[in-house]
Amino acid sequence: MQVRVEGIEAPVILRGDAQGNYDLSAGELGSGRLTLTGGQGLIPGLSGRLALTPLPSWTARVSCR
């Protein structure tokens, strides 16, 4: 999937591997990897690692309820 985000010159590209893993690329802003994890019912959890410029690398764990 490729989308344009206001304020970011390069397109944001999300590529999945059909196994719940997604690579994220946002040009000069940075990149990352997101993974669907076990959640509750039909709603999966989401974890990932992003390396954003000029921000340091950080890990996010998100769950939807």
N, C-alpha and C positions, 0 to 999 in steps of 0.2 A: 504494500500500500504506500502511496506517495501523496503527501498533502503539503499545502503551502500554509505557513503559519505567519500571521502578521508580525512584522518586526524581525523576522529571520529571513535573510536573503536566500539561503539554500533551501531546497525542499527537505522536509522531514520524511525519511524513508524507514518503513517498518517491514522487516522480512521475517516470516515464520518458517520453521522447519517441519511442520505438521506433527511435532512431538511436544508442543507446549513451550517452545523456546523462540524468542524473537530478538533479532538484532535491530538496534535503532541507530540511525545515522542522521545527524543534523548539521552536516558540513563543518564549518569552522567552529560552531558552538560545541560540538563534541559527539560522543557516541555512547552506546551502552548495550546491555543485554537484559531482557526481561524474561521471566519464567513463570508460567502458571503453576500453582501449587494446589494441594488439596484444600478445599474450603468446606463450607457448609451447604449441604443440599446440592443444587445445580449451580451455585455461585462459587467459582474458583478463587483462591487467593492469588496474589501477585507479588513476586519478589524480584529484585533486580539490582543492577549496579550501573551507575552512570558516571561518565567522565566528562564534565562540562568545562569549557574554557570561558572565563578565567577561574572558575570554581574548582576546588580540589575534588577528587573522586569521593563518592559517598554511596552508601547502600540504603535502599528504601525497601520497606516491607509494607505492603498495603493489603487490606482485606476489605471486601464489600459485604455488607450485611443488609 
